Amino acid sequence: MPINVTLDVMLAKRKVRAKDLAQTIGLSETQMSQLRNGKIKGVRFSTICKICYHLDCQPSDLFEYIKDDIDLLED
């Protein structure tokens, strides 16, 4: 997948535990773990907004696009 989730980097920079952020924004620890590991197919904008608010960051701090020509073949 060409989208790399860099949430762990922001958690480390802000010295926030994933468990604490999950509780604060209303996600289960399982959902937070799946998000952190990139094992999700999608994420709600409202969830991204909550994460950015609590970590004082931008969405681009949470996700990174890695260009891959195979992406042109997938739908």
C-alpha positions in Angstrom: 0.0 0.0 0.0 1.4 3.4 -0.9 0.2 5.1 2.2 2.4 4.8 5.2 0.9 5.6 8.6 3.3 7.6 10.6 1.1 8.1 13.7 3.7 6.4 15.9 6.2 9.1 15.1 3.8 11.8 16.2 2.9 9.8 19.4 6.6 9.6 20.2 7.3 13.3 19.5 4.3 14.3 21.7 5.2 11.7 24.3 1.6 10.4 24.2 0.8 6.7 24.6 -1.4 5.2 21.9 -3.7 3.7 24.7 -4.2 7.2 26.2 -4.9 8.8 22.8 -7.4 6.0 21.9 -9.3 6.6 25.1 -9.3 10.3 24.7 -10.7 10.3 21.2 -13.1 7.3 21.7 -11.3 4.5 19.8 -10.8 1.0 21.1 -7.2 -0.1 21.6 -7.7 -2.6 18.8 -8.8 0.1 16.4 -5.9 2.3 17.4 -3.5 -0.6 16.9 -4.9 -1.3 13.4 -4.6 2.3 12.5 -1.0 2.6 13.7 -0.1 -0.6 11.8 -1.8 0.5 8.6 -4.1 -2.5 8.7 -7.2 -0.4 7.9 -8.9 0.2 4.6 -10.2 3.7 5.6 -10.4 6.2 8.4 -13.0 8.8 9.0 -12.1 12.5 8.7 -13.6 13.1 12.1 -11.1 10.6 13.6 -8.2 12.3 11.8 -9.5 15.6 13.1 -9.6 14.4 16.7 -6.1 12.9 16.4 -4.7 16.1 14.9 -6.4 18.2 17.6 -5.0 16.2 20.5 -1.5 15.8 19.0 -1.4 19.4 17.7 -0.4 18.3 14.2 -1.5 18.2 10.6 -2.9 15.2 8.7 0.4 15.1 6.7 2.2 14.4 10.0 0.2 11.2 10.3 0.3 9.8 6.7 3.0 9.6 4.0 2.4 8.8 0.3 5.0 6.4 -1.2 4.8 6.6 -5.0 4.4 3.2 -6.7 3.6 2.6 -10.3 1.5 -0.4 -9.5 -1.1 1.9 -7.9 -2.1 2.9 -11.5 -3.3 -0.6 -12.0 -5.5 -1.0 -8.9 -9.0 0.3 -8.5 
